[in-house]
Amino acid sequence: MSAPQRIVVVGNGMAATRLVEELVARGAGGATKSLHVLGDESHAPYNRILLSALLEGTHRRDALTLRSPEWYAEHGVDLRLGARVLGVDRTHRDVMIVDGTVLPYDRLVLATGSIPSLPPIRGLVRLDGRLHERVHAFRSLDDCTRLMDAVQHSRRAVIVGGGLLGLQVARALSVRGLETEIVEGGEHLLRSQVGNPAGQVLARGLRRLGTTVYTGARAVRLTDNEDGSVGLRLDNGFTLDTDLVVLTAGGRPSTALARGAGLEVNRGIVVDDHLASVTDPDIHAIGDCAEHGGRTTGFVPPAWEQATLLARRLLGEDVSYQGSRSVARLRATGLDVAVLGDPERAAREGGEVVEVTNPVVGSHRKLVVRDGIIVAATLVGDLSRIGLITQYYDRGIRLSGTEPGALLMGDRQAPPTRLPEDAEICACAGVSAGRIRACASLEEVRETTRATTGCGGCASAVRQLLDTRPALSGTS
């Protein structure tokens, strides 16, 4: 299989950036292989996961940048910002950009991500098609900037959606001094990732931190108040008066280009084990917009894994994608959540459940075990055992009958042990303890391994490894 000479990447998010990094590392770019990246935003690629940290004030805007335009130029990559693609012509094998430019390709990669879905709330959209000025989406850097401006003149906010993003935004606004409320249509928070006991622990934790939580309630109507605020009416009859409404509920893969090109699309762009469209083998899809094996991902680790494999595939390696493990981390001050795999589905499919809940201290720990192997896990409020549990989960280590319970009841003050070289520290980038120990500084870790540049959940473990070389390292 010969390497294609013209690769066009549509999208400039985290999946696309990782793909370009891997291609460059393997010699793509420059004069021998034409590599073009088309991003419809005007910003250099940035870490969307850390938008809530920017909103909260714990990160500067420049800390979100993944790669600067100068980096692309230095490596012979044609980066075009503000370059929205109007359509894909599969017959002529080219794409048309909004400015009329037509760009030919040998291989086309769609990394178009996801787009927000507007909930069915009357009054949300003005007659001219624009969102009500008190309503904010939260998907992009521009969305975040607009919300940060609005926060300066507000004291109350309602977040519609109790998923990972909703909880992050709620905590960020609360840290900035706003009275926050969350409206979640499901019976508990994080209903796509965790069960009811974990959701209840999270709700209690949020209430202790000053955020009111409404579950089993849906927003149905937005009305204007005489004082300039708005009222958000719920289907249970309550009306929440507020200065801001932030929409974090619902998102779907961005598939309009693929549909327009005649590619097969279900929820996402349907791809095979080569991450190629099942309709056209010269068009690939990765990240949130891709559907493999009937599933879309929505998380960074699978997107980065797909990007790395596709880079190898595009440059001639005979590799196949068999699906990714799912690791979700909640990044929010005062809230600690990690979800490995799909615990609720694994339990329904016959897994044995080991579960410990302590509502007094706000912790919930759950393992789903099949044939002695951890197939899924949920940790809320106490991540002291996440490093060890992740190792067992990744490696498929068979446990004895008492070990799952011991893992959940382990002493948080146990003496530190040295992590093995192949212990995974960064789930987003798949970085081991050995690779981190080989680096001289945090900057080198970020540059050479990309650890800490995803969800940021591994930052403390990375710093500890760097600070204690070659002494003992804690188990994150």
C-alpha positions in Angstrom: 0.0 0.0 0.0 1.6 3.3 -1.1 1.3 6.4 0.9 -1.2 9.0 -0.6 0.3 12.3 -1.8 -2.5 14.6 -1.1 -4.2 14.3 2.3 -7.0 16.8 3.2 -8.3 16.9 6.8 -11.6 18.7 7.4 -11.7 19.7 11.0 -9.2 21.3 13.4 -10.2 19.9 16.7 -8.4 17.5 19.1 -8.8 14.4 16.8 -7.6 16.3 13.7 -4.6 17.8 15.6 -3.5 14.4 16.9 -3.8 12.9 13.4 -1.6 15.7 12.0 1.0 15.3 14.8 1.2 11.6 14.1 1.5 12.2 10.3 4.3 14.8 10.8 6.1 12.5 13.3 6.1 9.8 10.5 7.4 12.1 7.8 4.3 13.5 6.2 4.0 17.2 5.3 6.5 19.2 3.3 7.1 18.9 -0.4 6.8 15.1 -0.7 3.3 14.6 0.8 0.8 17.4 0.6 -1.1 17.8 3.9 -3.9 20.3 4.2 -6.0 21.1 7.4 -9.2 23.0 7.0 -10.8 24.5 10.2 -14.0 26.5 10.2 -13.1 28.3 13.4 -10.6 31.3 13.2 -8.6 30.0 16.2 -5.6 27.7 16.3 -6.5 24.2 17.5 -7.4 24.2 21.2 -8.3 21.8 23.9 -12.1 21.8 24.2 -12.1 19.8 27.4 -10.4 22.7 29.2 -13.0 25.3 28.1 -14.7 24.9 31.5 -11.3 25.6 33.2 -11.0 28.8 31.1 -14.5 29.7 32.2 -13.6 28.9 35.8 -10.5 31.0 35.7 -8.0 28.3 36.5 -6.4 28.3 32.9 -5.4 31.1 30.6 -6.6 31.2 27.1 -3.2 30.5 25.6 -2.9 27.4 27.8 -5.7 25.7 25.7 -3.7 26.0 22.4 -2.6 22.6 21.1 -0.4 23.7 18.2 0.3 27.2 16.9 0.0 28.2 13.3 3.8 28.5 13.3 4.2 24.9 14.2 2.1 23.9 11.1 4.2 26.1 8.9 7.5 24.8 10.3 6.4 21.2 9.4 5.2 22.0 5.9 1.5 21.6 6.8 -1.0 23.9 5.1 -3.3 25.1 7.9 -6.3 27.2 6.8 -8.4 28.8 9.6 -11.9 30.1 9.0 -12.1 27.7 6.0 -15.5 26.2 6.2 -16.0 23.4 3.6 -19.2 23.8 1.5 -19.1 20.4 -0.1 -17.2 17.2 -1.1 -17.2 16.1 -4.8 -16.4 12.4 -4.7 -16.4 12.2 -8.5 -13.7 14.8 -9.0 -12.1 14.0 -5.6 -12.0 17.5 -4.3 -13.6 19.8 -1.6 -14.9 23.3 -2.0 -14.1 25.9 0.7 -16.4 28.8 1.5 -14.1 31.3 -0.4 -14.5 29.3 -3.6 -11.2 27.5 -3.4 -11.3 23.9 -4.7 -8.8 21.6 -3.1 -8.1 18.1 -4.6 -7.4 15.1 -2.4 -6.1 11.5 -2.7 -7.4 10.8 0.8 -10.0 12.9 2.7 -10.3 12.7 6.5 -13.5 14.0 8.1 -12.9 15.1 11.7 -15.8 17.4 12.0 -16.7 16.6 15.6 -20.1 17.2 17.0 -22.7 20.0 17.1 -25.1 21.0 19.9 -28.7 20.0 19.7 -31.2 22.6 20.9 -33.7 21.2 23.4 -37.4 21.8 22.6 -37.9 24.9 24.8 -40.4 27.5 23.5 -38.9 30.9 23.4 -35.4 29.7 23.1 -35.0 31.0 19.5 -36.0 34.5 18.4 -38.1 35.0 15.3 -34.9 35.9 13.3 -33.5 32.5 14.1 -31.0 33.6 16.7 -30.8 32.3 20.3 -32.3 34.5 22.9 -29.6 36.9 24.2 -29.8 35.3 27.7 -29.2 31.8 26.3 -25.7 30.4 25.6 -24.5 27.2 24.0 -21.2 25.9 25.3 -19.2 24.0 22.6 -16.6 26.3 21.2 -14.0 28.9 22.3 -16.3 31.6 21.0 -19.2 30.3 23.0 -16.9 30.3 26.1 -15.8 33.9 25.4 -19.4 35.2 25.1 -20.4 33.4 28.3 -17.4 34.9 30.2 -18.5 38.4 29.0 -22.1 37.7 30.1 -21.0 36.4 33.5 -19.7 39.8 34.4 -23.2 41.2 34.5 -25.0 38.2 36.0 -25.6 36.7 39.4 -27.7 33.7 38.5 -27.4 30.9 36.0 -29.4 27.8 35.0 -27.6 25.0 33.3 -29.8 22.7 31.1 -28.3 19.3 31.2 -26.8 17.2 33.9 -24.1 15.4 31.9 -20.3 15.8 32.2 -20.3 19.1 30.4 -23.2 20.5 32.4 -21.5 19.6 35.7 -18.3 21.2 34.6 -20.1 24.5 33.6 -22.1 24.5 36.8 -19.0 24.3 38.9 -17.1 26.9 36.9 -20.0 29.4 37.2 -20.4 28.6 40.9 -16.6 29.2 41.5 -17.0 32.6 39.7 -19.7 33.5 42.3 -22.9 32.9 40.5 -25.9 31.2 42.0 -26.2 28.0 39.9 -29.0 25.6 39.2 -29.0 22.4 37.1 -32.0 21.0 35.3 -31.7 17.4 34.2 -34.5 15.5 32.4 -33.3 12.1 33.6 -33.8 10.6 37.0 -30.2 11.4 38.1 -27.1 13.2 37.0 -24.6 11.7 34.6 -27.3 9.2 33.5 -25.4 8.2 30.4 -22.3 7.2 32.4 -23.4 6.1 35.9 -26.2 4.5 37.9 -28.6 6.1 40.3 -26.5 5.7 43.5 -23.6 7.5 41.9 -25.9 10.2 40.5 -27.4 10.8 43.9 -23.9 11.1 45.5 -23.0 13.7 42.9 -26.2 15.6 43.5 -25.6 15.8 47.2 -22.0 16.9 46.5 -23.2 19.7 44.2 -25.8 20.9 46.8 -23.1 21.0 49.4 -21.1 23.2 47.0 -24.1 25.6 46.6 -25.7 24.3 43.4 -29.4 23.4 43.3 -30.2 20.3 41.3 -33.5 19.4 39.7 -33.7 15.9 38.2 -36.7 14.3 36.4 -37.7 17.7 35.2 -37.5 19.2 31.7 -37.4 22.9 30.7 -40.3 23.7 28.4 -40.6 27.4 28.0 -38.5 30.6 28.3 -40.2 33.9 29.1 -38.9 37.5 29.5 -39.2 39.2 32.9 -39.8 42.9 33.4 -36.5 43.3 35.1 -34.5 42.0 32.1 -34.0 38.5 33.5 -35.8 35.5 32.1 -38.0 32.7 33.5 -37.4 29.1 32.6 -40.5 27.1 33.2 -40.2 23.4 33.9 -42.7 20.6 33.2 -43.3 20.2 36.9 -44.8 23.7 37.1 -41.8 25.5 38.7 -40.3 28.6 37.0 -36.7 29.4 37.6 -35.8 33.1 37.3 -32.3 33.6 36.1 -29.9 35.9 34.2 -28.3 33.2 32.1 -29.4 29.9 30.6 -26.5 27.6 29.4 -27.4 24.7 27.1 -25.2 21.6 27.7 -27.8 18.9 27.0 -27.6 17.1 23.8 -25.1 17.0 20.9 -24.9 15.0 17.8 -22.1 14.0 15.3 -21.6 16.6 12.6 -22.4 14.7 9.5 -23.8 17.2 7.0 -20.8 17.1 4.7 -20.9 13.3 4.7 -24.6 13.2 3.9 -24.1 15.8 1.2 -21.4 13.6 -0.4 -23.7 10.5 -0.3 -21.8 8.6 2.4 -23.6 6.2 4.6 -24.6 7.9 7.9 -26.5 6.5 10.9 -25.9 8.5 14.0 -22.3 9.1 12.8 -20.4 8.5 9.6 -20.2 4.8 9.3 -16.6 3.5 9.0 -15.0 0.1 8.8 -12.0 -1.4 10.6 -9.7 0.9 8.4 -11.7 3.9 9.7 -12.8 4.4 6.1 -16.3 5.2 5.0 -18.1 2.0 4.1 -19.3 4.0 1.0 -15.9 5.3 -0.2 -12.6 3.8 0.9 -10.7 7.0 0.1 -12.7 9.0 2.7 -12.1 8.4 6.4 -13.7 9.7 9.6 -12.4 9.9 13.1 -13.5 11.3 16.5 -17.0 12.4 17.5 -18.3 12.3 13.9 -17.3 8.7 13.3 -19.5 5.6 13.9 -17.7 2.2 14.2 -19.4 -1.0 15.2 -22.6 0.8 15.7 -21.1 3.2 18.3 -20.0 6.8 18.4 -17.5 7.8 21.1 -17.7 11.4 22.3 -14.5 11.2 24.4 -10.9 12.2 23.7 -9.1 8.8 24.3 -10.9 6.9 21.5 -10.5 9.9 19.2 -6.8 10.1 19.8 -6.5 6.3 19.4 -8.3 6.5 16.1 -6.1 9.4 14.9 -2.9 7.5 15.7 -4.1 4.3 13.9 -5.3 6.2 10.9 -2.0 8.1 10.6 -0.3 4.7 10.4 -2.8 3.5 7.9 -2.5 6.5 5.6 1.3 6.1 5.5 1.2 2.5 4.5 0.9 0.3 7.6 -1.6 -2.6 7.5 -3.4 -1.9 10.8 -7.0 -2.3 11.7 -9.2 -0.6 14.3 -11.1 -2.9 16.7 -12.8 -0.3 18.8 -11.6 1.7 21.8 -11.9 1.4 25.6 -13.8 4.3 27.1 -12.4 6.3 29.9 -14.3 9.4 31.0 -13.1 11.9 33.6 -14.9 14.8 35.0 -12.8 17.9 35.3 -14.5 20.3 37.8 -13.3 21.8 41.1 -14.7 19.9 44.1 -16.0 17.0 42.0 -14.1 13.8 41.2 -15.5 11.3 38.8 -14.0 8.6 36.7 -15.9 6.0 34.5 -14.1 3.1 32.9 -16.1 1.4 30.1 -19.9 1.2 30.3 -20.8 0.1 33.9 -24.6 0.1 33.5 -24.5 -1.9 30.2 -21.9 -4.3 31.6 -24.1 -5.0 34.6 -27.1 -5.6 32.5 -25.2 -8.0 30.4 -24.4 -10.3 33.3 -21.4 -8.7 35.0 -21.1 -9.2 38.8 -21.3 -5.8 40.6 -19.2 -4.9 43.6 -20.4 -1.6 45.0 -19.6 0.7 48.0 -21.4 3.9 48.7 -20.7 6.4 51.5 -23.1 9.3 51.2 -21.7 10.9 54.4 -18.3 11.6 52.8 -19.7 11.7 49.3 -18.1 8.7 47.7 -19.3 5.9 45.5 -17.2 3.1 44.0 -18.4 0.4 41.7 -16.7 -2.4 39.8 -18.3 -4.7 37.2 -16.5 -8.0 37.0 -16.9 -10.8 34.5 -14.9 -14.1 35.0 -12.7 -12.3 37.6 -11.8 -9.5 35.1 -12.8 -5.8 35.6 -14.9 -4.8 32.6 -16.2 -1.5 33.9 -15.9 0.8 36.9 -17.3 4.0 38.4 -15.5 6.1 41.0 -17.2 9.2 42.4 -15.7 11.4 45.2 -12.6 9.2 45.8 -10.1 8.5 43.0 -7.4 7.3 45.3 -7.5 3.8 43.7 -8.0 4.9 40.1 -4.4 4.2 39.1 -4.5 0.6 40.2 -8.0 -0.1 39.0 -7.1 1.3 35.6 -4.1 -1.0 35.3 -6.3 -4.0 36.1 -8.9 -2.8 33.6 -6.5 -2.2 30.8 -4.5 -5.4 31.2 -7.5 -7.7 31.8 -5.9 -9.1 35.0 -7.9 -11.8 36.6 -8.7 -11.2 40.2 -9.4 -13.6 43.1 -12.8 -13.7 44.7 -11.9 -11.1 47.5 -9.7 -8.7 45.4 -12.5 -6.6 43.9 -13.8 -5.7 47.3 -10.3 -5.1 48.6 -9.7 -2.7 45.7 -12.7 -0.6 46.7 -12.1 -0.7 50.5 -8.3 -0.1 50.2 -6.6 2.1 52.7 -6.2 5.6 51.2 -3.1 6.1 53.4 -1.4 2.9 52.3 2.4 3.3 51.8 3.5 4.4 48.4 4.7 1.8 45.9 6.7 2.4 42.8 4.5 2.3 39.7 5.8 -0.1 37.0 7.2 1.4 33.9 4.2 0.3 31.8 1.5 1.6 34.2 -0.7 4.0 32.3 -0.8 7.5 33.8 -2.6 9.5 31.0 -5.7 7.7 29.7 -6.3 10.3 27.1 -2.9 9.9 25.3 -2.1 6.4 26.5 1.1 7.5 28.3 3.0 5.2 30.7 4.9 6.0 33.9 8.1 5.0 32.2 7.6 7.6 29.4 7.0 10.3 31.9 10.0 9.4 34.0 12.1 9.7 30.9 11.2 13.4 30.6 13.1 16.2 32.3 10.2 18.6 32.8 6.5 19.0 32.6 7.0 21.0 29.3 8.9 18.0 27.8 6.1 15.7 29.0 3.5 17.8 27.2 5.5 18.2 24.0 6.7 14.7 23.6 3.9 12.6 25.0 0.8 14.9 25.1 0.1 13.8 28.7 -1.9 16.4 30.7 -3.2 18.0 27.4 -6.4 16.1 27.3 -8.8 16.2 30.2 -6.0 17.2 32.6 -7.0 14.6 35.1 -3.5 13.1 35.2 -1.6 16.4 35.9 -1.1 15.7 39.6 0.2 12.2 39.0 2.6 13.4 36.3 4.0 16.1 38.5 4.4 13.5 41.3 6.3 11.2 39.0 8.6 14.0 37.9 9.2 15.3 41.5 10.0 11.9 42.9 12.4 10.5 40.2 14.0 8.1 40.9 12.4 7.7 44.3 9.1 6.1 45.1 6.0 7.3 43.2 2.5 7.4 44.5 -0.4 5.5 43.0 -2.3 8.5 41.6 
